[in-house]
Amino acid sequence: MNALDPSAGTNAPNDGLFEPPREHRLWQAVELINLKRKHLKRLANKKGAAGEVEALARNSHFVPRPKGPALRVLMSELKKAGIDIKRSSFDAIAVPNGVTLELADPISVRAALPVLVFVEIKTANQARVKPDFSGFFFAFTEGEITASDALGSRHCVMLLNQATGAMLLTSVPEILARAKSTTWQVSVQL
């Protein structure tokens, strides 16, 4: 039985004259949208996470965004330094050669903080995206834009095209300056 065709598997003639009730059509549309959302979310999470793993592997001085107590220490030290950003506003931290960083140790984080660069990773997997990343479509969250403003030169964006292997280290202001189009939106949760 096809969930999107109410006449499938029944004795109802399927000659184009069958018109399901409006409520049923709405349910079908909602169900289809929900199925597509689940698929896209699963696909985006897998590909996005795979892109982050690849970017981390190709940049040995990058460490992934910490979790748990280490993330709390990092966010606390940032706040003490006057930098208030969201935990989700970066994917990795670039640690310069020769700098020792123990993310669970507040003293180590405080000492290294002035030279750490917070990296947001955006991945593409389409061959149509050119080596200069023209044709790459993606979104910035409010948190990522706020982090860019708060951190200045200590925030960057790593663009990675998994289809071609091309990588580009840039910034939110540089990307916005060369954007062919931008569409602003507001996301809400009720």
Contacts in CASP RR format, 6 or more apart in sequence:
PFRMAT RR
TARGET T0000
AUTHOR 0000-0000-0000
METHOD contacts of the structure
MODEL  1
MNALDPSAGTNAPNDGLFEPPREHRLWQAVELINLKRKHLKRLANKKGAA
GEVEALARNSHFVPRPKGPALRVLMSELKKAGIDIKRSSFDAIAVPNGVT
LELADPISVRAALPVLVFVEIKTANQARVKPDFSGFFFAFTEGEITASDA
LGSRHCVMLLNQATGAMLLTSVPEILARAKSTTWQVSVQL
1 8 0 8 1.000
1 9 0 8 1.000
2 8 0 8 1.000
2 9 0 8 1.000
3 28 0 8 1.000
3 31 0 8 1.000
4 28 0 8 1.000
4 31 0 8 1.000
4 32 0 8 1.000
5 14 0 8 1.000
6 12 0 8 1.000
6 18 0 8 1.000
6 20 0 8 1.000
6 24 0 8 1.000
6 28 0 8 1.000
7 13 0 8 1.000
7 14 0 8 1.000
7 18 0 8 1.000
7 20 0 8 1.000
8 14 0 8 1.000
12 18 0 8 1.000
20 28 0 8 1.000
47 123 0 8 1.000
47 125 0 8 1.000
47 162 0 8 1.000
48 121 0 8 1.000
48 123 0 8 1.000
50 123 0 8 1.000
50 162 0 8 1.000
51 121 0 8 1.000
51 123 0 8 1.000
51 160 0 8 1.000
51 162 0 8 1.000
52 64 0 8 1.000
52 91 0 8 1.000
52 92 0 8 1.000
52 121 0 8 1.000
52 123 0 8 1.000
54 123 0 8 1.000
54 160 0 8 1.000
54 162 0 8 1.000
55 62 0 8 1.000
55 91 0 8 1.000
55 92 0 8 1.000
55 119 0 8 1.000
55 121 0 8 1.000
55 123 0 8 1.000
55 158 0 8 1.000
55 160 0 8 1.000
55 167 0 8 1.000
56 62 0 8 1.000
56 63 0 8 1.000
56 64 0 8 1.000
56 92 0 8 1.000
58 167 0 8 1.000
59 92 0 8 1.000
59 94 0 8 1.000
59 158 0 8 1.000
61 94 0 8 1.000
61 95 0 8 1.000
61 96 0 8 1.000
61 97 0 8 1.000
62 92 0 8 1.000
62 93 0 8 1.000
62 94 0 8 1.000
62 95 0 8 1.000
62 119 0 8 1.000
63 92 0 8 1.000
63 93 0 8 1.000
63 95 0 8 1.000
63 101 0 8 1.000
63 103 0 8 1.000
64 91 0 8 1.000
64 92 0 8 1.000
65 71 0 8 1.000
65 87 0 8 1.000
65 90 0 8 1.000
65 91 0 8 1.000
65 92 0 8 1.000
65 93 0 8 1.000
66 73 0 8 1.000
66 74 0 8 1.000
66 103 0 8 1.000
66 104 0 8 1.000
69 104 0 8 1.000
70 103 0 8 1.000
70 104 0 8 1.000
71 87 0 8 1.000
71 103 0 8 1.000
73 103 0 8 1.000
73 104 0 8 1.000
73 105 0 8 1.000
73 106 0 8 1.000
73 109 0 8 1.000
74 103 0 8 1.000
74 109 0 8 1.000
75 85 0 8 1.000
75 87 0 8 1.000
76 106 0 8 1.000
77 106 0 8 1.000
77 109 0 8 1.000
77 110 0 8 1.000
77 113 0 8 1.000
78 84 0 8 1.000
78 85 0 8 1.000
78 113 0 8 1.000
80 110 0 8 1.000
81 110 0 8 1.000
81 113 0 8 1.000
83 150 0 8 1.000
83 151 0 8 1.000
84 150 0 8 1.000
85 118 0 8 1.000
85 143 0 8 1.000
85 146 0 8 1.000
85 147 0 8 1.000
85 150 0 8 1.000
85 151 0 8 1.000
86 143 0 8 1.000
86 146 0 8 1.000
86 147 0 8 1.000
88 141 0 8 1.000
88 143 0 8 1.000
89 118 0 8 1.000
89 120 0 8 1.000
89 141 0 8 1.000
89 143 0 8 1.000
89 144 0 8 1.000
89 146 0 8 1.000
89 147 0 8 1.000
90 118 0 8 1.000
90 119 0 8 1.000
90 120 0 8 1.000
90 144 0 8 1.000
90 147 0 8 1.000
90 155 0 8 1.000
91 119 0 8 1.000
91 120 0 8 1.000
91 121 0 8 1.000
92 118 0 8 1.000
92 119 0 8 1.000
92 121 0 8 1.000
92 158 0 8 1.000
93 101 0 8 1.000
93 116 0 8 1.000
93 117 0 8 1.000
93 118 0 8 1.000
93 119 0 8 1.000
94 116 0 8 1.000
94 117 0 8 1.000
94 118 0 8 1.000
94 119 0 8 1.000
94 156 0 8 1.000
95 101 0 8 1.000
95 112 0 8 1.000
95 116 0 8 1.000
96 115 0 8 1.000
99 112 0 8 1.000
99 115 0 8 1.000
99 116 0 8 1.000
100 108 0 8 1.000
100 112 0 8 1.000
101 108 0 8 1.000
101 109 0 8 1.000
101 112 0 8 1.000
101 116 0 8 1.000
102 108 0 8 1.000
102 109 0 8 1.000
103 109 0 8 1.000
116 154 0 8 1.000
117 153 0 8 1.000
117 154 0 8 1.000
117 155 0 8 1.000
117 156 0 8 1.000
118 147 0 8 1.000
118 151 0 8 1.000
118 154 0 8 1.000
118 155 0 8 1.000
118 156 0 8 1.000
119 155 0 8 1.000
119 156 0 8 1.000
119 157 0 8 1.000
119 158 0 8 1.000
120 140 0 8 1.000
120 144 0 8 1.000
120 147 0 8 1.000
120 155 0 8 1.000
120 156 0 8 1.000
120 157 0 8 1.000
120 158 0 8 1.000
121 157 0 8 1.000
121 158 0 8 1.000
121 160 0 8 1.000
122 136 0 8 1.000
122 138 0 8 1.000
122 157 0 8 1.000
122 158 0 8 1.000
122 159 0 8 1.000
122 160 0 8 1.000
123 159 0 8 1.000
123 160 0 8 1.000
123 161 0 8 1.000
123 162 0 8 1.000
124 133 0 8 1.000
124 136 0 8 1.000
124 138 0 8 1.000
124 159 0 8 1.000
124 160 0 8 1.000
124 161 0 8 1.000
124 162 0 8 1.000
124 163 0 8 1.000
125 161 0 8 1.000
125 162 0 8 1.000
125 163 0 8 1.000
126 161 0 8 1.000
126 163 0 8 1.000
127 163 0 8 1.000
127 164 0 8 1.000
128 135 0 8 1.000
129 135 0 8 1.000
129 136 0 8 1.000
129 161 0 8 1.000
129 163 0 8 1.000
129 164 0 8 1.000
129 166 0 8 1.000
131 164 0 8 1.000
131 166 0 8 1.000
132 168 0 8 1.000
133 159 0 8 1.000
133 161 0 8 1.000
133 166 0 8 1.000
133 168 0 8 1.000
134 180 0 8 1.000
135 180 0 8 1.000
136 159 0 8 1.000
136 161 0 8 1.000
140 172 0 8 1.000
140 175 0 8 1.000
144 172 0 8 1.000
145 172 0 8 1.000
147 155 0 8 1.000
148 155 0 8 1.000
148 171 0 8 1.000
148 172 0 8 1.000
148 173 0 8 1.000
152 171 0 8 1.000
153 171 0 8 1.000
155 171 0 8 1.000
155 172 0 8 1.000
156 169 0 8 1.000
156 170 0 8 1.000
156 171 0 8 1.000
157 169 0 8 1.000
157 170 0 8 1.000
157 171 0 8 1.000
157 172 0 8 1.000
157 175 0 8 1.000
158 167 0 8 1.000
158 168 0 8 1.000
158 169 0 8 1.000
159 166 0 8 1.000
159 167 0 8 1.000
159 168 0 8 1.000
159 169 0 8 1.000
159 170 0 8 1.000
160 166 0 8 1.000
160 167 0 8 1.000
161 167 0 8 1.000
176 182 0 8 1.000
END
